[in-house]
Amino acid sequence: MGIISWIILGLIAGFIGSKIVNKTGQGMIMDIVLGIVGAIVGGLIFSAFGSAGVTGLNIWSLIVAVIGSIVVLWAYHQITGSRSL
């Protein structure tokens, strides 16, 4: 997967994940970063359970990335102490 695909997937996953976790975005750059990290974390989680992780720019990868971004955003809010959940 190319860098542009990771950025697009990260932006979409970060945006969706931030809307699910705290109803507001973190800002475009933070959404992209947390979404990309979430895609990696989601891929690791799904691989640990024997399923395919991020496989490209498709719906399955988006679902995996969103789940990973939710986990990352939850951890981010626990670390920073944000109470807007």
C-alpha positions as CSV (number, residue, x, y, z in Angstrom):
1,M,0.0,0.0,0.0
2,G,1.4,3.4,-1.0
3,I,1.8,6.4,1.4
4,I,-1.1,8.2,-0.2
5,S,-3.4,5.2,0.4
6,W,-2.2,5.1,4.1
7,I,-3.0,8.8,4.4
8,I,-6.4,8.5,2.9
9,L,-7.3,5.4,4.9
10,G,-5.9,7.1,8.1
11,L,-7.9,10.2,7.5
12,I,-11.1,8.4,7.0
13,A,-10.5,5.9,9.8
14,G,-9.4,8.7,12.2
15,F,-12.3,10.8,11.4
16,I,-14.9,8.0,11.8
17,G,-13.1,6.8,15.0
18,S,-13.0,10.2,16.6
19,K,-16.7,10.8,15.8
20,I,-17.5,7.4,17.5
21,V,-15.3,8.0,20.5
22,N,-15.9,11.6,21.4
23,K,-18.3,13.1,18.8
24,T,-15.8,15.7,17.7
25,G,-12.6,15.4,15.6
26,Q,-9.2,15.9,16.9
27,G,-8.2,18.1,14.0
28,M,-7.2,17.0,10.5
29,I,-3.5,16.2,11.2
30,M,-4.3,14.4,14.5
31,D,-7.1,12.4,12.9
32,I,-4.7,11.3,10.1
33,V,-1.9,10.4,12.6
34,L,-4.3,8.5,15.0
35,G,-6.0,6.9,12.0
36,I,-2.8,5.6,10.6
37,V,-1.6,4.4,14.0
38,G,-5.1,2.9,14.4
39,A,-4.8,1.0,11.1
40,I,-1.6,-0.5,12.3
41,V,-3.0,-1.4,15.7
42,G,-6.2,-2.8,14.1
43,G,-4.1,-4.9,11.7
44,L,-2.1,-6.3,14.7
45,I,-5.3,-7.0,16.6
46,F,-7.0,-8.8,13.7
47,S,-3.8,-10.7,12.9
48,A,-3.5,-11.9,16.5
49,F,-7.0,-13.4,16.2
50,G,-6.1,-15.1,12.9
51,S,-8.0,-12.7,10.5
52,A,-6.6,-10.5,7.8
53,G,-5.5,-7.0,8.8
54,V,-5.2,-4.1,6.5
55,T,-5.1,-5.5,2.9
56,G,-5.3,-2.3,0.8
57,L,-7.7,0.5,0.2
58,N,-11.0,-1.3,0.6
59,I,-14.0,-1.7,3.0
60,W,-12.4,-4.5,5.1
61,S,-9.3,-2.4,5.7
62,L,-11.4,0.6,6.6
63,I,-13.3,-1.5,9.2
64,V,-10.1,-2.8,10.6
65,A,-8.6,0.7,10.7
66,V,-11.7,2.2,12.3
67,I,-11.6,-0.4,15.1
68,G,-7.9,0.2,15.6
69,S,-8.4,4.0,15.7
70,I,-11.2,3.6,18.3
71,V,-8.7,1.6,20.5
72,V,-6.0,4.2,19.9
73,L,-8.3,7.2,20.5
74,W,-9.5,5.6,23.7
75,A,-5.9,5.1,24.9
76,Y,-5.1,8.6,23.8
77,H,-7.9,10.0,25.9
78,Q,-6.9,7.9,28.9
79,I,-3.3,9.1,28.7
80,T,-4.1,12.8,28.1
81,G,-6.9,12.8,30.6
82,S,-9.6,14.2,28.3
83,R,-13.0,13.8,29.8
84,S,-15.1,14.6,26.7
85,L,-16.0,10.9,26.2
